[in-house]
Amino acid sequence: MSFLKDVSLRNAGSDLVGFLRTSGRHSPWLFLAACVPTAIIIYTVYLDTIEKATPPPREIIYIESWPATRSLEESKAAIAERQKLKDEMRAREKEAYKAFGRAVGMDVDKIDREAQRAQEATKAAAPPATAGVRQ
């Protein structure tokens, strides 16, 4: 880094002051016009580095625990209850999408009928569920 040995902040400052004194009445405004965008860019990069330097918050994952003495019937009841909640949530989500589709002018009933026909055609073409199962 031998090119830095010739750099002097004192000489650079005195050159800048001398330029601003002798260049005329517009030079301070041109100097500001050159410095302000540069300062904004540098400040924006600084803020971005501060934001990126903070680690993201920890992700907390909650798990359920059941007693080891839980019976099979209790397990099946819990699974059925959970599935019922999921089905209700999917139905609400589907209705929300239908409402959105109606709001933007789509024929959601026609789309739903086509989807049901395609689903029935897929089921008719699919092999039976017991194929390939060993007993």
SVG drawing of the C-alpha trace seen along z (x, -y; Angstrom):
<svg xmlns="http://www.w3.org/2000/svg" viewBox="-71 -35 76 97">
<polyline fill="none" stroke="black" stroke-width="0.4" points="0.0,0.0 2.6,-2.5 0.1,-4.8 -1.3,-5.8 2.1,-7.2 1.4,-10.3 -2.0,-11.0 -2.3,-13.8 -5.6,-14.9 -4.1,-18.3 -3.1,-19.0 -6.4,-17.8 -8.3,-20.0 -6.2,-23.1 -6.7,-22.4 -10.5,-22.2 -10.6,-25.4 -8.5,-27.2 -10.7,-26.0 -13.8,-27.1 -12.3,-30.6 -11.1,-31.3 -13.5,-29.5 -16.4,-32.0 -19.7,-32.3 -21.3,-29.0 -18.7,-26.6 -20.1,-26.1 -23.4,-25.1 -21.8,-22.8 -19.7,-21.3 -22.9,-20.6 -24.7,-19.2 -21.8,-16.8 -21.6,-15.9 -25.2,-15.4 -26.0,-12.5 -22.8,-10.8 -23.5,-11.3 -27.0,-9.9 -25.7,-6.8 -23.1,-6.2 -25.7,-6.7 -28.0,-4.2 -25.3,-1.6 -24.5,-2.2 -28.1,-1.7 -28.3,1.4 -25.2,2.9 -26.7,2.3 -29.9,4.0 -28.2,7.0 -25.8,7.3 -28.6,8.0 -29.4,11.7 -33.0,12.8 -35.2,13.7 -35.1,17.3 -37.7,19.6 -39.6,21.3 -41.3,24.6 -43.8,25.9 -44.5,29.6 -47.2,31.5 -46.4,34.1 -48.8,36.8 -48.6,39.2 -47.1,42.5 -50.3,44.1 -52.5,42.7 -54.8,45.3 -55.2,45.9 -58.8,44.6 -57.6,41.3 -55.0,41.0 -57.6,41.7 -60.0,39.1 -57.2,36.5 -56.3,37.2 -59.9,37.0 -60.4,33.7 -57.2,32.3 -58.4,33.4 -61.8,31.8 -60.0,28.5 -57.9,28.8 -60.9,29.5 -62.7,26.5 -59.7,24.3 -59.4,25.5 -63.1,24.9 -62.8,21.3 -59.7,20.7 -61.6,22.1 -64.5,19.7 -62.1,16.8 -60.5,17.6 -64.0,17.9 -65.0,14.5 -61.8,13.0 -62.5,14.5 -66.0,13.2 -64.7,9.7 -62.3,9.6 -65.0,10.9 -64.1,14.6 -66.8,17.3 -65.7,19.3 -68.7,21.8 -67.6,22.7 -64.0,23.1 -65.1,25.3 -67.2,27.5 -64.3,28.0 -62.0,28.9 -64.5,31.5 -64.8,33.0 -61.0,33.2 -60.8,34.7 -63.4,37.4 -61.6,38.2 -58.3,38.6 -60.0,40.9 -61.5,43.0 -58.1,43.4 -56.2,44.2 -55.6,47.8 -57.3,49.2 -55.8,48.3 -55.0,51.9 -52.9,52.6 -49.3,53.6 -50.1,54.2 -48.7,57.4 -50.7,59.4"/>
</svg>
